[in-house]
């Protein structure tokens, strides 16, 4: 080791002495920057001494700390989405100057109006259970997470990565699965009209464009949430910034996934127009083997102030992507043998990785909003929207019940090359319907199951302030929808063509062509056609300590099916129309300035989803078609002051005449597996939820969430059993009474802590604990009246995520360095799955937690 010379020691002492002298001759400026409208902290706001390069940035809690020599200063606060603001301060030697709370006014065009359309509510003094995740938290926690996982700290919410593919998340709220949770994008429903499901991969890469995510548990306050039995998730995108600038973000995970994002804003131009664009690119191999991802995302919003009374906002967003999937659940034996990254569904074909289960889709969402301030008391907010989705998923077919492609194996993976050789060497002959014999056909092929759709709608809401106490809103929502589901030949894999035998067509061959090539349609070709409309009204009354609302909605849904595969001569079904309604009321009473109590109640008669209207996947209409009936009640207490908040609530939801289709969106591995269609199920969901947050000292924030539920099926029903070609196999009685609802933990505890140190660094951690989590209810296994055993109970488990952030300034440019580690203790355990024949681990198949993984990202604003 090199020794220090005397001159070196002298220079070091002089340097230390200078640093000590400097620290003694300076003072400290501190403060907190908040949003003028919401009171929320503003992260990443620039704090700069005017005329100099001296400055810093606020942390995620809005706090800043700046060391200055004594003197009087003008300090500029700046942020991309807020109006600049200047304040003065006088710094004294060795003392701390506290500027206190400093407020900035948003300069985001039409954001408040967007929130009006979207039924976005404040977090306080409202009679519904709500949790809001703000943009600053989304930025900090995104890392390798998709939208649903950002909500896991909300009580009653359970989100997992399912098989590990990008966007293949599964989410439940209060034990209700995704088809019973409404997903809204700026207030516009984007859940599937056919089955109510949410496809999160359609929104991959758009978290950078998100202003907030709000979860309203239970029936909530939305007027257009058609599936909100369990709750409503409302994604609010960022508005158009009237400040010129943007940002660039780049991130990478330890397993090789990368994401880059760029946002550009023109600012508000002289002609009243402002434009903001965000684009992102995601690419990588995925954490689980074969779950590669290749995706883009875009978000464009243009705002125009036509006059003081009229504003127009145009927005377009989408995320064209493809990614490999893991659809088949694993057994405990498989995980123990091959590890959590193992995926049996991929292999190598022509020298490249190919997944037997691959999703590809592009679903643009285009909106044109108009805000008309008719007068000081009246606002008409309208949104016309259109969406068209194209894509689907890879599938495979084997002729005459032959060996499925999945069962060609090499090194425990799919051997696509062996399939190719088998087809190329096929010398068998087959006779087709016209009497001729053909050879050289493929025994196995790859196909695409395509699910294209189109919808368009109009949502218009009139807000009228009757007086200082009473506000009324009323409006309409109309929508038309059409989709097409068909199977398309993608790769003949060494053969010359495919023989379509029309085995599953009710019309048989009917003179149709049987020799099929790439691009031809086989097996399935049908359309779903729907029209939907509702009218809604709500009255809000506030006087003194009392706040209350009452709302009602009447709706109607028209259904029709077109099926040229089964009915080539007359493909259209009978038109079916069903009415529905919901009514809600809530009351909040402020005991004092800190304490509130609230109560709400709702009744909901929901029209059946399209998939339950037409039986046997044909044009036959279900007999005795009835609406699902939901009644719910909730009561709660809340407390808040400047340093802490508590929200405690209890709920009860009674659900009658529920329909259920098992394994709906999973390719079945072989012909021995079936799907089960159940109608008439009843369930009761009861529970309590707690959210609490505190800031015991300025640099430390803590929070806790608790959810305790008791969710059970209440009756026995008759079920229909189908194979993977949607053919009715059998009917049987299902004994479900008294069984626990599966697929979600009935005990959930979450603890959050965030600590700021050295001013510019922030360390945060989330600990989540789940228990009483049962395997998904499989009606096909519940045909024995003597089998009263509960579904397999997954082991209780906890997951810990850690986040480290550093906010800094470079030449007056606000920058952020973010590091995240998910599942830091590498907990490998079952998180979801299907119950087995004896309701034990040995017959359970499902999905395990994703192992420890890291992500680092850098954001630079300009």
Secondary structure, 3 states (H helix, E strand, C coil): CCCCCHHHHHHHHHHHHHHHHHHHCEEEEEEEEEECCCCCECCCCEEEECCCCCEEECCCCCEEEEEEECEEEEEEEEECCEEEEEEEEEECCCCEEEEEEEEECECEECHHHHHHHCCCCCCCCCCCEEEEEEHHHHHHHCCCCCHHHHHCCCCCEEEECCCCCCCCCEEEECCECHHHEEEEECCEECCCCCCCCCCHHHHCCCHHHEEEEEEEECCCCCCCCCCCCCEEEEEEECCEECCCEEEEEEEEECCCCEEEEEEEECCCCCCCEEEEEEEEEEEECCCCCCCCEEEEEEEEEEEEECCCCEEEEEEEEECCEEEECCCCCECHHHHHHHCCCCCCCEEEECCEEEECCEEEEEEEEEEEEEEEEEECCEEEEEEEEEEEEEEEEEEEEEHHHCCCHHHCEECCEECHHHHHHHHHCCCCEEECCCCCEEECECCEEEEEEEEEEEEEEEEEEEEEECCCCEEEEEEEEEEEEEEEEEEEEEECCCCCEEECCCCCCCCCCCCCCCEECCCCEEEEEEEEEEEEEEEEEEEEEEECCEEEEEEEEEEEEEEEEECCCCCCCCCECCCEEEEEEEEEEEEEEECCCCEEEEEEEEEEEECCCHHHCEHHHCCCECCCCCCEEEEEEEEEEEEECCCEEEEEEEEEEEEEEEEEECCCCCCCCCCCCCEEEEEEEEEEEEEEEEEEEEEEECCEEEEEEEEEEEEEECCCEEEEEECCCCCEEEEEEECCCCCECCCCEEEEEEEEEEEEECCCEEEEEEEEEEEEEECECCHHHCCCCCCCCCCCEECCEEEEEEEEEEEEEECCEEEEEEEEEECCCCCCCEEEEECCCCCCHHHCEEEECCCCEEEEEEEEEC
